[in-house]
Amino acid sequence: MRRLCLVAILLLLGAGLAACTEAFGVRVDERTFNIEGPPVPGGADAPNRRMAERLCPKGYRVIEKTEHKVDPAIGITTYWTIRCL
């Protein structure tokens, strides 16, 4: 029983940590989305690009891009507003 609980906790912890490194998108209107990327050192926008390609498989255009640096140790969070083609 104890081993089963430990395995369950490790699986949930792994899933939780993986979710923190993913960008997520919110629909604004029919073809427009806001995407918030995870905090990444250096402000890389690869998580945002992957999310944009999932949301708009036929292509997209970045309408607005902003970056916020909350804590130097954590990294830079990027926010995109995209429109699907």
C-alpha positions as CSV (number, residue, x, y, z in Angstrom):
1,M,0.0,0.0,0.0
2,R,2.8,2.4,0.9
3,R,4.6,1.7,-2.4
4,L,1.4,2.3,-4.4
5,C,1.0,5.7,-2.7
6,L,4.6,6.6,-3.5
7,V,4.2,5.7,-7.1
8,A,1.0,7.7,-7.4
9,I,2.6,10.8,-5.8
10,L,5.6,10.5,-8.2
11,L,3.3,10.3,-11.2
12,L,1.3,13.3,-10.1
13,L,4.4,15.3,-9.3
14,G,5.8,14.6,-12.8
15,A,2.6,15.6,-14.5
16,G,2.5,18.8,-12.5
17,L,6.0,19.7,-13.3
18,A,5.5,19.0,-17.0
19,A,2.5,21.2,-17.1
20,C,4.5,24.2,-15.7
21,T,6.8,24.1,-18.7
22,E,4.1,24.3,-21.3
23,A,2.6,27.4,-22.8
24,F,-1.2,27.8,-22.8
25,G,-3.5,29.6,-25.1
26,V,-6.9,31.3,-24.5
27,R,-9.3,32.0,-27.4
28,V,-10.1,35.7,-27.8
29,D,-12.4,35.4,-30.8
30,E,-12.9,33.1,-33.8
31,R,-9.2,33.2,-35.1
32,T,-7.4,35.1,-32.3
33,F,-5.6,33.6,-29.3
34,N,-3.6,34.9,-26.4
35,I,-0.6,32.6,-25.5
36,E,1.3,32.8,-22.3
37,G,4.6,31.0,-22.2
38,P,6.4,29.6,-19.2
39,P,9.2,31.5,-17.5
40,V,12.3,30.7,-19.6
41,P,15.9,32.0,-19.0
42,G,16.8,34.2,-21.9
43,G,13.2,34.6,-23.0
44,A,13.1,31.8,-25.6
45,D,9.8,31.7,-27.4
46,A,9.8,28.0,-28.5
47,P,7.0,27.0,-26.2
48,N,4.8,29.8,-27.7
49,R,5.7,28.7,-31.2
50,R,4.7,25.1,-30.4
51,M,1.4,26.2,-28.9
52,A,0.7,28.5,-31.9
53,E,1.3,25.6,-34.3
54,R,-1.1,23.4,-32.4
55,L,-3.8,26.1,-32.3
56,C,-3.3,27.2,-35.9
57,P,-2.2,24.2,-38.0
58,K,-2.5,26.2,-41.3
59,G,-0.3,29.0,-40.1
60,Y,-0.4,32.1,-37.8
61,R,0.7,35.7,-37.5
62,V,2.0,37.2,-34.3
63,I,0.0,40.4,-33.7
64,E,1.6,41.5,-30.4
65,K,4.5,40.2,-28.4
66,T,5.4,41.3,-24.8
67,E,7.9,40.0,-22.3
68,H,7.8,40.3,-18.5
69,K,10.7,39.6,-16.2
70,V,9.3,39.0,-12.7
71,D,12.3,37.4,-11.1
72,P,15.8,37.2,-12.6
73,A,16.3,33.7,-11.2
74,I,13.1,32.4,-12.8
75,G,13.4,33.8,-16.3
76,I,11.3,35.9,-18.8
77,T,7.7,35.1,-19.5
78,T,6.5,35.9,-23.0
79,Y,2.9,36.8,-24.0
80,W,1.8,36.5,-27.6
81,T,-1.4,37.5,-29.4
82,I,-1.8,35.6,-32.6
83,R,-4.2,35.4,-35.4
84,C,-4.7,32.2,-37.4
85,L,-4.4,32.4,-41.2
